Structure formats: structure tokens, C-alpha cells
Amino acid sequence: MIHGTPIPRQRHGYIGVGIFHPKTEANIGTLFRSAVCFGAKFVFTVGRRYVRQSSDTTNTAGVLPLHHYANMTDLKEHLPYACPLVGVELTENAEPLGQFSHPETCAYLLGAEDHGLPAAIIEQCHKVVQIGGLTSCLNVASAGSIVLYDRWLKTRPSRILEIAK
């Protein structure tokens, strides 16, 4: 305690960020750059390998483990133990991001801009969130960055202290 104020427990866990069948390499590089900035512990692609892009100014593969999975079965077989998959998609049953309580540990999965996450993939996610108020999709790097920022904002220790007051 500091002057009668309980010290919040430090958040443990980790996050990963990945894209299902990415369309544009530049968007992958930009999303992975955001992943580094917001504390992800690994990044991944499903269905298409990542080729280093000039938009990835943090050289993600030199900073974080970068995994490639051939398909969803491969991803699910190799996700870390007890790491839920959180889909990010504009869909009827998705939870609005503003109301979403981010798991302590998870992997966020985004779809490419031209087709998003197919229904069969969404069904394999433990949770699905969407950025509220949108009527059309964002660039995958922008959407992923918003989700990562929302997580950072809601879970940083100084924010926990503000809420406790």
C-alpha cells in the first residue's frame, strides 16, 4: 500500500497478433510494427508467409517471434497453452470493443480487408470483438492498432490506479 491506496497487481500474461490470409504485405508490416509498440510477445500469419516490408520499421522478426501457420488447424495446434483466440471482425455477434474486457493472455486474429474473417474461422475463435460504430471495414493495420491501443489503455497500471480512485 502507498498511503492507504492498494497497489494493483501487475498484469501478467502476453498477447500475440496475427492476420488470416493477409492481402497486402505493407499492411502486415504496419500491424506488426504496432504489435511491437504495444507490447505483443509474438506475431503470426495464417495462410500466407510474411515478407519483410519497409512499413515494418521495427524489423519485427528481429524483435519478436514471427510464426507462419499454413491454416487454422495448424494455428490452433501451435498456439501456446491456455491462449484464447480473439477474432476482430465486423459481425452481428461481436462484442463492441469499448465494452470488451481483454483477456490477460490471448492471440488477436484479424482478416484481410477484402474478405475479413470467414464465418468458419469466427466460429473457431473464443471471443470476437468489433470496433463500434463502423459500417465498413478498416485497413487491417488500422483495426489491429486500435484493438492493441484499447488493450493498452484499459490495462496499463496508471489507468488501474485512476479507476481505483
N, C-alpha and C positions, 0 to 999 in steps of 0.2 A: 504494500500500500504506500501511496505517496500522499501525505496529508489527508488521510481518510478516504482517498479515491482508490478503488481496487485497480490493480494493473491488469489489463485484459490479457488473456492468454494469447501468445503469439500464434498466428495461423500457421499450421503445418500443411503438408501436402504439396502438390505440384500440379501443373497443368501442361497439357500438350495442345497443339493446334494443327489441324490438317485440312486438306481440300480433297473432295471426292471428284475424280475425273476433271482436273483443272483444265481450263480452256487456254488461258494466256499466261505465259511464263512470267511476264512482268508483274502481273497481279500476285503470283505466288511469291516472288521476291519481296514485294511490298508488304504482304501479310506476314511473311517470316521475319522481316525487319521489325514490325510491330510486336511480334511474339517475343523477340529478344528484348525489346524496350519494356514490355510489360511483364517480364519475368517467367515466360514459359520455360519449361525444362526440356521439351523436345518438340519437334515439328515433323510432319509427315504428309505424304501424298498417297492417294488410293487410285490406282488405275493408270497413272502416268508419272514417269520419273521427273524429278526436278533438275533443270539445267541452270547453272549459276547465271543470274541476271544482274545487270547494272543497277536495277532498282533495289537489290539486296545489298545495301551499303554496309551492313554489319557483317557480311560474309557468314551468314547463319551456320552453314555446315562446319565452319571452323570454331563456332562458339557453342552450338547445341547439337545433340544427336539428331540426325536427319534420317528418317526411315521412309522407305517406299514399300507399299503393300500392293500386291497385284490386284486384290479385290477385297470385298468386305469380310469374307471368311478369313482371309489372311490377316487383316487388321484385327478382327476380334480374337483370333488365336494368339496374337502377339502383343496386345495391349497389356500394360502392367496389371498385376493382380489388383482387384478392387478399384479399378479406374473406370468409372462410368463414362459412357459416350453421350455427349450433349450435342444434338443437332441444332444448327442455326438455319432456320428456313421460314419463309412466309407461308404459313399453313394454318388452317382453321383451328386446329387443336393445340397450337403452340402457345406457350406461356409468354406473356409480354415481358420483355427484358427488364423493364422498370420494376416489376414485381418479383423478379426471379431471384432466388437465393442460391448463389453459386455454390456448388459442392466444394468441399475442401480440396479434393483431388478429382480431376476429370480430364477428358480429352474433348475439345470442341471440334466438330466436323462441319465444314461448310461445303456447299456445292458450287459448281461453276455458274457464272452469270446466265448462260444461255439455257440451262435446264435445271438448275438448283439440285436439291436432293430428291431423288425419286421416292415415291411412296414406300417402295420395298426397303429402301435404305432408312427412311424415317422410322419405320416400324422396328428397326434394329437398335435404335437409339434409346437410352434410358430416359432421357428428357429431351424436349425440343423447345427452343425459345425463338422469339422473333422480335425484331426491333419495331416497337409500336408506332402506329401512325403511317406506316408505309403502304403505298398502294402498288408499287412496283419494286423490283429488286435493285439493290445497290451493287456496286462493284464489290467483288468478293473480298478484296483487301480492305475496303472501307467498312464493310459489315463486320468482318473479323476484328478490325481495330476498335470499333465501337463496343463490341462484346468484351474484348480484353480490357478496355478502359473502364467499362461498367464494373467489371470484376475488381479491378484495381481500386476504383473509387469506393466500392462497398466493403472492401476487406482490408484496406490499409489501417495500421494501428492508430494513427492520429484520428481517423474517421470514427473508429470504435470509441475512442475517448470522447469525441464530440457528441456522439449518440448517448453515451452514459450520463452526460451532464444534465 
